[in-house]
Amino acid sequence: MDTLTDHQVRDALRPYQDGGTLSALFETGEITEDTIPALGLAMQSRDQLNEHQETDTLGDVLAYVDAVGERQPVPNWPNR
């Protein structure tokens, strides 16, 4: 898959609000050193439930995060 857009990342993360790192990415676009490990744990959890499509979607988000790198909250993130 091509790199996701900001909007696609938000859509993919909507069901994974954890009140922490994944919520921060969903709500503000912030990416920290904890974002990739949090995505990895979410992927592992979905994989154990045999939810392979969800695992793949989170893998796409992980690729986006890896390509973008760490960043502060993004102004106007929900409207991008």
C-alpha positions in Angstrom: 0.0 0.0 0.0 1.1 3.6 -0.6 1.8 5.7 2.4 -1.4 6.7 4.1 -2.7 10.3 4.2 -3.2 12.1 7.5 -7.0 11.5 7.1 -6.5 7.8 6.5 -4.4 7.5 9.6 -7.1 9.2 11.7 -9.7 6.8 10.2 -7.5 3.8 10.9 -6.9 4.8 14.5 -10.5 5.7 15.4 -11.2 2.3 17.0 -7.9 2.3 19.0 -8.4 5.2 21.4 -6.2 4.2 24.4 -6.1 7.5 26.2 -2.4 7.6 25.5 0.0 7.4 22.6 -2.5 6.2 20.0 -5.1 8.8 21.1 -2.5 11.5 20.8 -1.7 10.5 17.3 -5.4 10.3 16.5 -6.3 13.6 18.1 -3.3 15.8 17.4 -1.0 14.0 15.0 1.7 13.9 17.6 4.3 11.1 17.1 6.6 10.2 20.0 9.2 7.5 20.7 6.3 5.5 22.2 4.1 5.5 19.1 5.7 2.6 17.2 5.8 0.3 20.3 2.1 1.2 21.0 1.2 0.3 17.4 3.2 -2.9 17.7 1.2 -3.9 20.8 -2.1 -3.1 19.1 -1.0 -5.1 16.1 0.0 -8.1 18.3 -3.4 -8.0 20.1 -5.3 -7.9 16.8 -3.2 -10.7 15.4 -3.8 -12.9 18.4 -7.6 -12.4 17.8 -7.0 -13.5 14.1 -8.1 -10.0 13.0 -5.6 -9.9 10.2 -7.2 -7.1 8.2 -7.0 -4.9 11.3 -3.4 -6.0 11.8 -2.6 -5.0 8.3 -4.2 -1.6 8.7 -2.2 -0.9 11.8 0.9 -2.0 9.9 0.1 0.7 7.3 -0.2 3.2 10.1 3.1 2.0 11.5 4.8 2.5 8.1 3.3 6.0 8.0 4.7 6.8 11.5 8.1 5.4 10.6 8.2 7.5 7.4 7.1 10.7 9.1 9.2 10.3 12.3 8.7 12.0 15.7 6.9 15.3 15.6 5.0 17.7 17.9 1.2 18.0 17.6 0.2 19.2 14.1 -1.8 22.4 13.9 -5.3 21.8 12.4 -4.7 18.0 12.4 -8.3 17.0 12.5 -9.0 19.0 9.3 -6.0 17.8 7.3 
